[in-house]
Amino acid sequence: MAAVISNSRLTVPSLEAPRLAHYLAVGLIAGAIIALQIAVMRVFAVGSWSHFGSLVVSLAMLGFSLSSVVIFAGKGWFDRHWQGAATAALLLIGPLAVGSNLVAQTVPFNAIFLVSDPAQKWRLLANFLLYLLPFLAGAFFLGIVFLKSRTAFGRVYFADLTGSGLAGLVVLVSLYLFAPETIIVVPLLLWAAGSLLWFLAFGAWKSVVAGVVVAALSISGYLMLPGLLGIPDIAVSQYKGVAYARNFPDGKRIYRSVSPFGDLQVYASSYMHFAPGLSDNAAFGMPEVPANTYVGMYRDGDGPEGIMRNLAPAEQVYFRYLPMHYPYVIKDKPKTFVVQFGGGISTQAALNAGSTSVTVAESNPMTLRAFRDPVLKDVTGDILAEPRLKVIDYDGRLFLANTTERYDVIDLSLADSVGLSNPGGFAISEKYAYTREAMLSYMHALADGGVLSITLWNKEEPPKSVLKLYSTVAEAATTFDPKGAANDIFAVSSYLSTTTVLFKRGGFTETEIKTLRDYTKSMSWEEVYYPGMTYDGSGAQKVLDDYRASIFGSGQDATLTQQPAADATAPANPTAPANPDCDPTAPADPTLDACAGAGGDAGPQVLPATEMQRMTWHALLTGGWGKLAGDYVFDTRALSNDQPYFAAYVKVADLPRTLDRLDLFQDDWGYLLIWATLGIACVTAASLVLLPVIFGWRIVFSRSRGKLGTILYFACLGLGYIMVEVGLISRFTVALANPTVSASVLISSMLVFSGLGSLFAERIFDRARTLLPLVLLAVCVLLLAYGFYLSPVLDRIGAYPYAVRLLLCFLLVSPPAFLMGMPMATAMTWLARLGKEHLFVWAWGINGCFSVIGSAAVPIVATSFGLSAVLQWAAIAYLIAIPAFFAVLLPSKAPAVRLVAA
Amino acid sequence: MKRRDFLTLSAGAAAFSILPATVRANVPVPYDRNAEVPFNDKKSFIDWMVANRGEDPKFLAQRFDRFQIMVYNKDVLDDRNKRAFLLTPREEFVLPQNLGRAYDHAFLDIGYGVTISGPHLVGRMTTSIDVQFGEAVLEIGTGSGYQSAYLANLTDKVHTIEIINPLAQRTRRTYDGLVERGYSEFGSVTSRNADGYYGWESVGPFDKIIVTCGIDHIPPSLLQQLKPNGVMVIPVGPPGAQHVLKVIKQQLADGTFNIVRSDIYNGKVVPFVPFTKLEGDQIVGTHNG
């Protein structure tokens, strides 16, 4: 290494006039870092849960701030030894990426024990520290390069952004070629190419040789070491759905495809059973479902979604016992639309119920490809070739919003949901199929008398998702039919199983209500709402209070809030065995009901969960919803395109109270984690920002004027830029139907156009005082406009073929992205011109810190205030940057001095 | 199974087989189903257990501490369940690395993506189905074996099914080892490696069924194998915040059946069990134990 460094040092003393090869190298290394980010996210998504990957990766980006602080503190040293330091950092990226990933597989943390097992949080920390290392090396390299190319900042920044952006596209394509267990090869290849180009640009031949050796060792080590050392490529949690399929004695993978849409695998096993929401009465009303009837589909190891084999006619009575059969009870020979194909069970139910035609939408091309594969064709009897079936290859919601076709039945059953609790919690993900706007599209696409049927899992106690669904459907129904909505709804649920809501265009008739009620009774499901249902709200407040106390009470409230079991006074069932522990005269027990323990007890008349659901519908359709929602323990706001989240149940005001009982919120950990990420990011970022203040304020900055303004300026840019980027990724999922694709396209488009913007900014450097404020103002106006008008535009784009969608989305981002590339380049160049070298280095770190804070803040702003608010907040950040920019332009009192103290 | 997986599992099994050596005790007095276990004070309990069951006083002390909290939280209500909890050596059913946390208010990993439920949940769920001596009980999802071991102190007809073969074998070995050491009550636990979805028709019907695996519907076979007015319980939800679904096969006057879903609290909204611990002689709440 010494030879390498000395050789390099002799060759080129400075980077003030970089050549094309330098720019290419910087672009490739920046691209490698972005690619590594996405790759690590994929490793987490497949091995454990993606939201933990987000946590680790977003915090790892603090490496940029950390490197900035170190370079700041040792600026003099880095100025002198920049080439050796850059070489070392560059050569370390690959080995550290490989080593960290390998070691991380030996310390997998188990999300489900995060609260109960003290060791797990240290394992999570170990994962974070491990994955921080390669990013830190990359950040050092880029930081040093920026330091040494101050006067050419705009161009180097262009290379950095464009390289990162194009790498996003490279990764997108690579996700078709590399499975998650080999995906890190992509950043390694980019890094290897970038390193070699870098050394070649300096003519440092020994370094080239060293680079080749290190790259070859890294890549071969990545691919071979796991096998040699007996360490898994990716340590897949035993609690992932697919791990169970692998544990079944006859579990066998029959299909796999890897793509940006995820790692889709299908397993066959006789041990798989799938009947989502099956009526309990099926046990006595239908023949046994034949064995070995299903295969399980897993996406990134989560699942299964059941794919049913083609049933014999005699066995098809099975469908009658599924809740998705509801609309067909009153609709004979309907023209049916299935919003999401998924595993195909709704489609089979629709065909089985005698639909004259079934139009089915599936926005994930990989699902359709799987069903067209000979293996799954064989399993399903080639369901896609069924003559009555028509397949739409994009989002059903968008199709219905743009079609003139009308349907008798529109079905949205258990889409995007595997039903079983996800032990790692659920990520904050957008569920655009369930929003108020989506519901309105479905309602408009119904023929007169047509029925919209929505089935959702009802596995939560206290109820959460189902109440959000109810309020969403009710909002849409009252918008669609302001006077008659109360006659348009029929809702049922099955305790800790499923709920189904029917909306009928034009309202239900008496006969239909009776038919549906009879069917409900025959299935032992609970009526939650039907037109004309009597409602007794006398116990409503108590249910609300009890639910709040059950979650946030001290545990002793049980005795205070307990009500006599509804059946406590009922005569004992004569067939029940005697219970010696039951003493009817004893004080009511706050927890278990010993008197009711033995068989024969039919339970209470109405369970609190059912009562809550009835209260909800009554309030939604007749008034009083605001108060009820306010008093309920969890958030029940309707889903909208602006806030399309089922997750985030915990009300913001209740967050501090969750800390001593996190185990109760395991299904909402995705949401709690983003708060944790934000908290950690803020604390760490504050430390990194303050360190230079503590150690260098007087010495370094005493001669630099406009310090606070400069800090504010770069903080605003960091926050604003990342909020637009992350906020738009969520938004563009509407049109692109997949978060990974959306992320790749958005990252590419934003960075490439911003790169061009930074290059173009050279032309305004000299007139920055007048032009840059205008640019910032334009960014602000554009972001506000996007916030208000993006939604309908994306809806239209979503109906085009996929390649066109990709192109349009790529271009749609370009105007703000182009302008957003200018402020950073302009201000950094001016800092360099004014000789504010320490501020130059520090600004880079501040920008990095606030990028991390911004990315953590986006999901919080989005869930609390909506995705439009994310863009509005970003717009405000750019607005604040206008006055702050003038502080950047303030000249130094005297030339900057070297940091003596450091 | 991949070779690497096989080696990993074998290593795990080998490691587990070492476990009993550290806590092994031979039962000095034959099991007496009617023996009265003192549960009013810790010392008497430990002395009695050491004399009659030959168990490690360290674990006995932890068991009694947990027991006191469970009584306080009403996780166990009646004497038979109290006795069953106190007589079941939970430490025999956890992984070696979790021995120190055997009696924590927590679910623990036992490998294969399976957990052993916290003692409070096992106590609550079993108390709620009120198992009488002689009743046939079926457990779907043997897992660690702890639940069935507890049940073996309540009835002599315990049947348990595990779907994951190596886990089923491991737990069977645990039972066999314990029986060999004198825990004759576990001899009444019959276990098999099979798909619990279809129940165990040849030994059914059952008075009570406990299902401890994730399902998206209640298997029809299990409802068929439940006796009239029989009770089934199924924990639903994430491990830390499970809610227990109670299903009753109600026989109507005309002989037909009606399936009634409820929870084990029969319509009461009950606070989640707080994390509680014993500090000296004081039980300290709430969740933040």
Interface residues (C-beta under 8 A of the other chain):
Chain A: N110 I112 F113 V115 S116 D117 G230 P232 S237 Q238 Y239 K240 A243 Y244 R246 N247 F248 P249 S270 Y271 H273 F274 A275 P276 G277 L278 D280 N281 A282 A283 F284 M286 E288 V289 G419 L420 S421 N422 P423 G425 K459 E460 E461 P462 S494 Y495 L496 S497 S524 V543 D546 Y547 A549 S550 I551 G553 S554 G555 Q556 D557 A558 T561 Q562 Q563 A565 A566 D567 A568 N573 T575 A576 P577 N579 P580 D581 D589 P590 T591 L592 D593 A594 A596 G597 A598 G599 G600 D601 A602 G603 P604 Q605 V606 L607 P608 L659 D660 R661 L662 D663 L664 F665 Q666 D667
Chain B: R4 D5 L7 N73 K74 D75 L77 D78 D79 R101 D104 A106 F107 L108 D109 G111 Y112 G113 V114 T115 R124 T127 S128 I129 D130 Q132 I163 I164 N165 D195 Y197 D207 G214 I215 D216 H217 I218 P219 P220 S221 L222 L223 Q224 K227 P228 N229 G230 V231 V236 G237 P238 P239 G240 A241 H243 L245 K246 V247 I248 K249 Q250 Q251 T256 F257 N258 I259 V260 R261 S262 D263 I264 Y265 N266 G267 K268 V269 V270 P271 F272 V273 P274 F275 T276 G285 T286 H287 N288
